[in-house]
Amino acid sequence: MFDIGFWELCLVGLVSLIVIGPEKLPKVARIAGFWVGKAKNMVASVKSEIKEELQEEEMRQMLNQHPTIDDFKKTIEETSDSFKQSTQSVKQSLEDKTKQTDE
């Protein structure tokens, strides 16, 4: 990420050892590690929140693109009406045929 190599880390360690001193260096390193960990956790939580928001937006878009349940109900009702009309016409024609054969 920052492209820091081994020698750069050694140089930072040596300078911090000289500036801070060997007595305080472990405490400072612990505190720095604590804050770096907090920063990583914060970045991870922001990333997860952004990911959740993107997924929610994707779902909204998918729902807007696909027909709603009302459209399906309307289609089913139309199909049912058409089927009823077809069965009634078949029933009527069968009744007409049976009347013709009886006469």
C-alpha positions as CSV (number, residue, x, y, z in Angstrom):
1,M,0.0,0.0,0.0
2,F,2.7,2.5,1.0
3,D,5.5,0.6,-0.7
4,I,7.7,0.6,2.4
5,G,10.6,-1.9,2.2
6,F,12.7,-3.6,4.8
7,W,15.5,-1.0,4.9
8,E,13.0,1.9,5.3
9,L,11.5,0.1,8.3
10,C,15.0,-0.4,9.8
11,L,15.8,3.3,9.3
12,V,12.5,4.3,11.0
13,G,13.2,1.9,13.9
14,L,16.8,3.2,14.3
15,V,15.7,6.9,14.3
16,S,12.8,6.2,16.7
17,L,15.2,4.4,19.0
18,I,17.6,7.3,19.0
19,V,14.9,10.0,19.4
20,I,12.6,8.3,21.9
21,G,15.1,6.2,23.7
22,P,15.2,2.5,24.6
23,E,13.1,3.0,27.8
24,K,10.1,4.6,26.2
25,L,10.2,2.8,22.8
26,P,8.1,-0.2,23.8
27,K,5.3,1.9,25.3
28,V,5.3,4.2,22.3
29,A,5.2,1.2,19.9
30,R,2.3,-0.3,21.9
31,I,0.3,3.0,21.7
32,A,1.1,3.4,18.0
33,G,0.0,-0.2,17.3
34,F,-3.2,0.5,19.3
35,W,-4.1,3.5,17.2
36,V,-3.1,1.8,13.9
37,G,-5.5,-1.1,14.9
38,K,-8.3,1.4,15.7
39,A,-7.7,3.1,12.3
40,K,-7.9,-0.3,10.5
41,N,-11.1,-1.2,12.3
42,M,-12.6,2.1,11.4
43,V,-11.7,1.7,7.7
44,A,-13.1,-1.8,7.7
45,S,-16.4,-0.7,9.2
46,V,-16.7,2.2,6.7
47,K,-16.0,-0.3,3.9
48,S,-18.7,-2.7,5.2
49,E,-21.2,0.1,5.5
50,I,-20.5,1.3,1.9
51,K,-20.8,-2.3,0.7
52,E,-24.2,-2.7,2.5
53,E,-25.4,0.5,1.0
54,L,-24.4,-0.6,-2.5
55,Q,-26.1,-3.9,-2.1
56,E,-29.3,-2.2,-0.9
57,E,-29.2,0.1,-3.9
58,E,-28.7,-2.9,-6.2
59,M,-31.7,-4.6,-4.7
60,R,-33.8,-1.5,-5.2
61,Q,-32.7,-1.3,-8.8
62,M,-33.5,-4.9,-9.4
63,L,-37.0,-4.5,-7.8
64,N,-37.7,-1.5,-10.0
65,Q,-36.6,-3.4,-13.1
66,H,-38.7,-6.5,-12.5
67,P,-42.5,-6.6,-12.6
68,T,-44.2,-6.2,-9.3
69,I,-46.6,-8.7,-7.6
70,D,-49.5,-6.6,-8.7
71,D,-48.5,-7.1,-12.3
72,F,-48.4,-10.8,-11.7
73,K,-51.8,-10.8,-10.1
74,K,-53.2,-8.9,-13.0
75,T,-51.7,-11.3,-15.5
76,I,-53.1,-14.3,-13.5
77,E,-56.6,-12.7,-13.4
78,E,-56.5,-12.0,-17.1
79,T,-55.4,-15.6,-17.8
80,S,-58.1,-16.9,-15.5
81,D,-60.8,-14.9,-17.2
82,S,-59.6,-16.0,-20.6
83,F,-59.6,-19.6,-19.4
84,K,-63.2,-19.3,-18.1
85,Q,-64.4,-17.8,-21.3
86,S,-62.8,-20.7,-23.3
87,T,-64.3,-23.3,-21.1
88,Q,-67.7,-21.7,-21.3
89,S,-67.5,-21.6,-25.1
90,V,-66.4,-25.3,-25.2
91,K,-69.2,-26.2,-22.8
92,Q,-71.8,-24.3,-24.9
93,S,-70.6,-26.0,-28.1
94,L,-70.8,-29.4,-26.5
95,E,-74.3,-28.7,-25.3
96,D,-75.3,-27.6,-28.8
97,K,-73.8,-30.8,-30.3
98,T,-75.7,-33.0,-27.8
99,K,-78.9,-31.1,-28.6
100,Q,-78.4,-31.7,-32.3
101,T,-77.7,-35.4,-31.8
102,D,-80.8,-35.8,-29.6
103,E,-83.1,-34.3,-32.3
